[in-house]
């Protein structure tokens, strides 16, 4: 019973902010470099060879990435089908999740 009360008390202190305590990952501090390295070789309006990536599915700007958050989350984090050939570290995946959930364009 005491453990239940402690668990409830801890939850009551929670501000409800799902980003509290997470790393401050912004477009400028991390995400731009990530998308430049891992995504833009195929998913950029200026890619000379898109290697089959659909036209218009580009990650050149913060706004484009945010508009496609669901697709990025699904293919990179949930399914692991992107980037082609893999190569992401667990740290990159965690930072990407923080960015998609809480990141800003700063």
C-alpha positions as CSV (number, residue, x, y, z in Angstrom):
1,X,0.0,0.0,0.0
2,X,2.8,2.4,0.8
3,X,4.4,1.7,-2.5
4,X,1.2,2.5,-4.3
5,X,0.9,5.8,-2.4
6,X,4.5,6.7,-3.3
7,X,3.9,5.9,-6.9
8,X,0.8,8.1,-6.9
9,X,2.6,10.9,-5.1
10,X,5.4,10.8,-7.7
11,X,2.9,11.0,-10.5
12,X,1.1,13.9,-8.9
13,X,4.3,15.9,-8.9
14,X,4.7,15.3,-12.6
15,X,3.9,18.5,-14.5
16,X,2.4,16.6,-17.4
17,X,5.1,17.9,-19.8
18,X,6.2,14.9,-21.8
19,X,9.4,16.8,-22.7
20,X,10.5,17.5,-19.1
21,X,13.8,16.0,-18.3
22,X,14.6,15.2,-22.0
23,X,17.5,16.5,-23.9
24,X,17.1,19.8,-25.6
25,X,17.5,18.7,-29.3
26,X,16.8,21.4,-31.8
27,X,17.1,21.7,-35.6
28,X,20.2,23.8,-35.3
29,X,21.9,21.9,-32.5
30,X,21.5,18.4,-33.9
31,X,18.7,17.5,-36.3
32,X,19.8,19.5,-39.3
33,X,23.1,17.6,-39.3
34,X,21.3,14.3,-38.8
35,X,19.0,14.8,-41.7
36,X,21.8,16.2,-43.9
37,X,23.9,13.0,-43.2
38,X,21.3,10.3,-43.1
39,X,18.3,11.5,-45.2
40,X,19.2,14.3,-47.6
41,X,21.4,12.2,-49.9
42,X,18.1,10.7,-51.2
43,X,15.4,13.0,-49.7
44,X,16.5,16.5,-50.9
45,X,15.2,18.8,-53.6
46,X,18.8,19.1,-54.8
47,X,19.7,15.4,-54.7
48,X,21.3,14.4,-58.0
49,X,20.1,10.8,-57.6
50,X,17.2,10.1,-55.3
51,X,17.8,6.3,-55.4
52,X,14.0,5.7,-55.7
53,X,12.9,8.2,-53.0
54,X,9.6,9.8,-54.0
55,X,9.7,13.3,-55.5
56,X,8.6,15.9,-53.0
57,X,9.5,13.7,-49.9
58,X,12.3,16.1,-48.9
59,X,14.0,16.8,-45.6
60,X,15.7,20.1,-46.4
61,X,14.1,22.2,-43.8
62,X,12.7,22.0,-40.3
63,X,9.2,22.6,-41.6
64,X,9.5,19.7,-44.1
65,X,10.7,17.4,-41.4
66,X,7.9,18.4,-38.9
67,X,5.3,18.0,-41.6
68,X,6.5,14.4,-42.0
69,X,7.1,13.5,-38.4
70,X,4.7,10.6,-38.5
71,X,6.5,9.1,-41.5
72,X,9.9,9.6,-40.0
73,X,8.8,8.0,-36.8
74,X,7.3,5.1,-38.5
75,X,10.1,4.3,-41.0
76,X,13.1,5.1,-38.8
77,X,12.1,4.4,-35.2
78,X,9.2,1.9,-35.5
79,X,10.1,-0.2,-38.6
80,X,13.8,0.5,-38.9
81,X,13.5,0.5,-42.7
82,X,15.3,3.9,-43.0
83,X,17.9,4.9,-43.6
84,X,18.5,2.2,-46.2
85,X,21.3,0.0,-45.1
86,X,20.9,1.0,-41.5
87,X,23.8,2.4,-39.6
88,X,22.0,4.5,-36.9
89,X,23.3,4.1,-33.4
90,X,20.9,3.7,-30.4
91,X,22.0,7.2,-29.4
92,X,21.0,8.7,-32.8
93,X,17.6,6.9,-32.5
94,X,17.1,8.3,-29.0
95,X,18.0,11.9,-30.1
96,X,15.8,11.6,-33.1
97,X,12.9,10.6,-30.9
98,X,13.6,13.5,-28.5
99,X,13.7,15.8,-31.5
100,X,10.4,14.5,-33.1
101,X,8.6,14.7,-29.7
102,X,10.0,18.0,-28.4
103,X,12.5,19.6,-30.8
104,X,12.2,23.1,-32.1
105,X,13.5,24.9,-35.2
106,X,16.1,26.9,-33.2
